[in-house]
Amino acid sequence: MASSPIAGLLLAATGAIAVAGLARRPQHGRSAVHVPSVHTALMPTRKMHIQAARSFNHSSALLALSVLADSAMEHYRGSFDNPAMYTPLVCAALSVGAGLHGGRDHRQRTHQIRHGIYLGAAAAGIAGTGFHVYNVTKRPGGWSWNNLFHAAPIGAPMALLLSGALGAVAERLRNEPAHDPQLLGMPAGQALALLVSAGLIGTVGEAALLHFRGNFQHRAMYAPVCVPPVAAALLAQAALGAPRERWLARAWLRVTAALGFVGMAFHARGIARRQGGWRNWSQNLFAGPPLPAPPGFSALALAGLAALRLRRTET
């Protein structure tokens, strides 16, 4: 394990709870002030918020798929000692279905069933984080490096929370007007970019912890703690700055998206290099680097690209 070229991470994300519980924003009838020439100029981008919502549905599905595979493996290894260990599997599976369905939905209104699934996934992520914190603190030594390394991973359930949050904001966004949609009292593109930036920062923290446990014995292990922070910073800058083309942020997010899939390949190679390789998959899948984890980077980066596209059209 120590010599495996690991370039991935277990997912974690912070700052998503408030976004997952967004309240409906009152309508103010802003579209009534359009003049025909402006309306005509906005025609190519008038459905940008629906495109962004669909992209966030897809990102939520990819992240939920990563959570589903990872939690299934980890909880199977734990023999499902607690019936609550089935919860993330059910919630993640439903979120995958909701995300795929939402990605094909062009309608400009919230789908209540999908929205309920996403909120349930977010709640399960919060509860799971509490369970994992308890698992760490009940061990001898409490909060210690050894327990953080070998007890239930604290950051893992927060990936389910983030998946639910991405889907929930996508559904809220569908209820917004085509012109100047808003979330949390700010332009929607700005709010979405800040959410993804926070998710990337949390992910980097979890990756740093796990790769520190591996002593960064391969140069590639620095990639997930060096590349995504730059993407998060550039995305936050795009959110807080004036709306305009952000080619560097877009390029860095694409690199981050590729990093997730490349990391999965590195993890597969790490499994292959263990004794027995893939012929001994039933053991090495559990003992080797976590194969389903790295695509979480890709899910966040793709959501960030959608937020950038929407942010560029805002005033």
C-alpha positions in Angstrom: 0.0 0.0 0.0 2.8 2.4 0.9 4.5 2.0 -2.5 1.3 2.3 -4.5 1.2 5.5 -6.7 -1.9 7.0 -5.2 -3.3 10.2 -6.7 -6.9 10.1 -5.4 -8.9 10.9 -2.3 -11.8 10.1 -0.1 -14.4 12.8 -0.5 -15.4 15.4 2.0 -17.0 18.7 1.6 -17.9 21.6 3.9 -20.2 24.6 3.9 -23.1 22.8 2.1 -25.8 22.4 4.8 -27.2 25.9 4.4 -27.4 25.6 0.7 -29.1 22.2 0.9 -32.0 23.8 2.9 -32.5 26.8 0.6 -35.9 28.5 1.0 -37.8 29.6 -2.0 -37.1 33.2 -3.1 -40.1 35.4 -3.6 -40.7 36.4 -7.1 -40.3 40.1 -7.9 -41.4 40.2 -11.5 -38.0 41.5 -12.7 -38.5 40.2 -16.2 -41.3 42.7 -16.8 -38.8 45.5 -17.2 -37.1 44.1 -20.2 -37.1 46.1 -23.4 -37.4 44.1 -26.7 -33.8 44.8 -27.8 -32.4 43.6 -24.5 -34.7 40.6 -24.5 -33.6 39.7 -28.0 -29.9 40.0 -27.0 -30.5 37.7 -24.1 -32.3 35.0 -26.1 -29.1 32.8 -26.6 -28.6 32.7 -22.8 -32.2 32.9 -21.4 -32.2 29.2 -20.4 -28.6 29.2 -19.0 -29.9 28.6 -15.5 -31.7 25.4 -16.7 -28.5 24.2 -18.3 -26.7 24.9 -15.1 -29.3 23.1 -13.1 -29.0 20.0 -15.4 -25.2 20.1 -15.1 -25.6 20.1 -11.3 -28.0 17.2 -11.5 -25.3 15.3 -13.4 -22.6 16.2 -11.0 -24.8 15.2 -8.1 -25.3 11.8 -9.8 -21.6 11.3 -10.4 -20.7 12.2 -6.8 -23.5 9.9 -5.5 -22.2 7.0 -7.6 -18.8 7.5 -6.0 -20.4 7.5 -2.5 -22.5 4.5 -3.3 -19.6 2.3 -4.4 -17.3 3.5 -1.7 -19.8 3.2 1.2 -20.9 -0.2 -0.1 -17.3 -1.5 0.0 -16.4 0.1 3.4 -19.6 -1.0 5.1 -19.4 -4.5 3.7 -15.9 -4.6 5.2 -17.6 -3.6 8.4 -20.1 -6.4 8.0 -23.0 -3.9 8.3 -22.8 -4.2 12.1 -25.2 -1.3 12.5 -28.5 -1.3 10.4 -27.9 2.4 9.8 -24.9 1.4 7.6 -27.4 0.6 4.9 -28.7 4.2 4.8 -26.0 5.8 2.6 -26.4 3.0 0.1 -30.2 3.7 -0.3 -29.8 7.4 -0.3 -26.9 7.4 -2.8 -28.7 5.0 -5.1 -31.8 7.2 -5.1 -29.6 10.3 -5.7 -28.0 8.6 -8.7 -31.4 8.0 -10.2 -32.6 11.5 -9.4 -29.5 13.0 -10.9 -29.8 11.1 -14.2 -33.5 12.0 -14.4 -32.8 15.6 -13.7 -30.1 15.8 -16.2 -32.7 15.0 -18.9 -35.3 17.4 -17.6 -35.6 20.7 -19.4 -38.6 22.0 -17.5 -38.4 25.2 -15.6 -39.8 24.0 -12.3 -38.7 22.0 -9.2 -39.4 18.3 -9.3 -40.6 17.6 -5.8 -39.7 14.0 -5.7 -36.1 14.7 -6.8 -35.9 17.6 -4.4 -37.0 15.3 -1.5 -34.5 12.7 -2.4 -31.7 15.3 -2.4 -32.7 16.7 0.9 -32.9 13.2 2.3 -29.4 12.5 1.1 -28.1 15.7 2.6 -29.7 14.8 6.0 -28.2 11.3 5.8 -24.8 12.8 5.2 -25.1 15.0 8.3 -26.2 12.0 10.4 -23.4 9.9 9.0 -20.9 12.5 9.9 -22.2 12.4 13.5 -21.9 8.6 13.5 -18.3 8.7 12.2 -17.3 11.4 14.7 -18.7 9.2 17.5 -16.8 6.2 16.1 -13.6 8.2 16.3 -14.1 9.7 19.8 -15.3 6.4 21.5 -11.9 4.7 20.8 -9.1 4.8 23.3 -7.2 8.0 22.8 -10.2 10.0 21.4 -9.1 12.6 18.9 -5.7 11.2 17.8 -3.9 10.7 14.5 -4.2 7.0 14.9 -7.9 7.1 15.3 -8.3 9.7 12.5 -6.4 7.4 10.2 -8.0 4.0 11.1 -11.5 4.7 12.5 -14.5 5.6 10.3 -13.5 8.4 7.9 -15.1 11.6 9.1 -15.1 13.2 5.7 -16.7 10.4 3.8 -20.4 11.0 4.8 -20.0 14.7 3.9 -19.7 13.6 0.2 -23.3 12.4 0.5 -24.2 15.7 2.0 -22.5 17.6 -0.8 -24.2 15.3 -3.4 -27.6 16.2 -1.9 -26.7 19.9 -1.8 -25.7 20.0 -5.4 -29.0 18.4 -6.4 -31.1 20.5 -4.1 -29.7 23.8 -5.4 -30.3 22.5 -9.0 -33.9 22.0 -8.2 -34.2 25.4 -6.5 -32.6 27.0 -9.5 -35.3 25.7 -11.8 -37.9 27.8 -10.0 -35.9 31.0 -10.7 -36.7 33.4 -13.6 -34.6 33.0 -16.7 -33.3 36.6 -16.3 -31.1 37.2 -13.2 -31.8 34.0 -11.2 -30.8 34.2 -7.6 -30.0 31.9 -4.7 -29.4 32.9 -1.1 -29.9 36.5 -2.0 -27.1 36.6 -4.5 -26.7 35.9 -8.2 -27.2 32.2 -8.8 -23.8 31.7 -10.6 -22.0 33.4 -7.7 -23.8 31.2 -5.1 -23.1 28.0 -7.1 -19.4 28.9 -7.6 -19.0 29.5 -3.8 -20.6 26.2 -3.0 -18.3 24.3 -5.3 -15.3 26.2 -4.1 -16.1 25.2 -0.5 -16.6 21.6 -1.6 -13.2 21.5 -3.2 -11.5 22.9 -0.1 -13.1 20.2 2.1 -12.1 17.6 -0.4 -8.5 18.7 -0.3 -8.5 18.5 3.4 -9.6 14.9 3.4 -7.1 14.0 0.6 -4.3 15.6 2.6 -5.1 13.6 5.7 -5.2 10.3 3.8 -2.1 10.9 1.8 -0.3 12.1 4.9 -1.1 8.7 6.3 0.6 7.2 3.2 3.6 9.5 3.9 3.3 10.9 0.3 5.6 8.1 -0.8 4.9 8.8 -4.5 5.1 12.2 -6.2 1.6 11.7 -7.7 0.1 11.8 -4.2 0.8 15.5 -4.1 -1.5 16.1 -7.1 -4.9 16.1 -5.3 -3.6 18.5 -2.6 -2.0 20.9 -5.1 -4.2 21.1 -8.1 -7.8 21.5 -6.6 -6.9 24.3 -4.2 -5.9 26.5 -7.1 -9.2 25.6 -8.9 -11.1 26.5 -5.7 -9.3 29.8 -5.3 -9.9 30.7 -9.0 -13.5 29.8 -8.7 -14.0 31.9 -5.6 -12.3 34.8 -7.3 -14.7 34.4 -10.2 -17.6 34.4 -7.8 -16.5 37.4 -5.8 -15.2 39.4 -8.8 -17.0 41.1 -11.6 -18.7 38.7 -14.1 -16.5 38.2 -17.1 -14.7 35.5 -19.0 -12.5 33.4 -16.7 -10.3 31.3 -19.0 -7.8 30.4 -16.4 -10.4 29.2 -13.9 -12.1 27.2 -16.7 -8.8 25.6 -17.7 -7.9 24.7 -14.2 -11.3 23.2 -13.5 -10.9 21.0 -16.6 -7.5 19.9 -15.3 -9.2 19.1 -11.9 -12.0 17.1 -13.7 -9.3 15.1 -15.6 -7.4 14.6 -12.3 -10.4 12.7 -10.9 -10.4 10.1 -13.7 -6.6 9.9 -13.8 -6.6 9.3 -10.1 -9.0 6.4 -10.5 -6.5 4.9 -13.0 -3.7 5.4 -10.5 -5.8 3.6 -7.8 -6.5 0.8 -10.2 -2.8 0.5 -10.8 -2.1 0.5 -7.1 -4.5 -2.4 -6.7 -2.9 -4.3 -9.5 0.6 -3.9 -7.9 -0.6 -5.6 -4.7 0.1 -9.3 -4.1 -2.1 -11.2 -6.5 -3.2 -8.1 -8.4 -6.6 -8.1 -9.9 -6.7 -11.9 -9.7 -7.0 -11.4 -5.9 -9.6 -8.6 -6.4 -11.8 -9.7 -3.5 -9.0 -8.8 -1.1 -7.1 -6.1 -2.9 -10.2 -4.0 -3.6 -10.6 -3.6 0.2 -6.9 -3.4 1.1 -5.7 -1.2 -1.8 -6.4 2.5 -2.6 -10.1 3.3 -2.7 -11.0 2.9 -6.4 -14.4 4.8 -6.3 -13.1 7.9 -4.5 -11.2 10.1 -7.1 -14.1 10.8 -9.5 -15.5 13.0 -6.8 -13.0 15.6 -8.0 -14.5 15.3 -11.5 -18.0 15.8 -10.2 -17.1 19.0 -8.3 -15.1 20.4 -11.2 -17.9 19.8 -13.7 -20.3 21.6 -11.4 -17.8 24.4 -11.1 -17.6 24.7 -14.9 -21.4 25.0 -15.0 -21.3 27.7 -12.3 -18.7 29.6 -14.3 -20.9 29.6 -17.4 -23.8 31.0 -15.5 -21.7 33.5 -13.7 -20.4 34.9 -17.0 -23.9 35.9 -18.0 -24.7 37.8 -14.8 -24.6 41.5 -14.3 
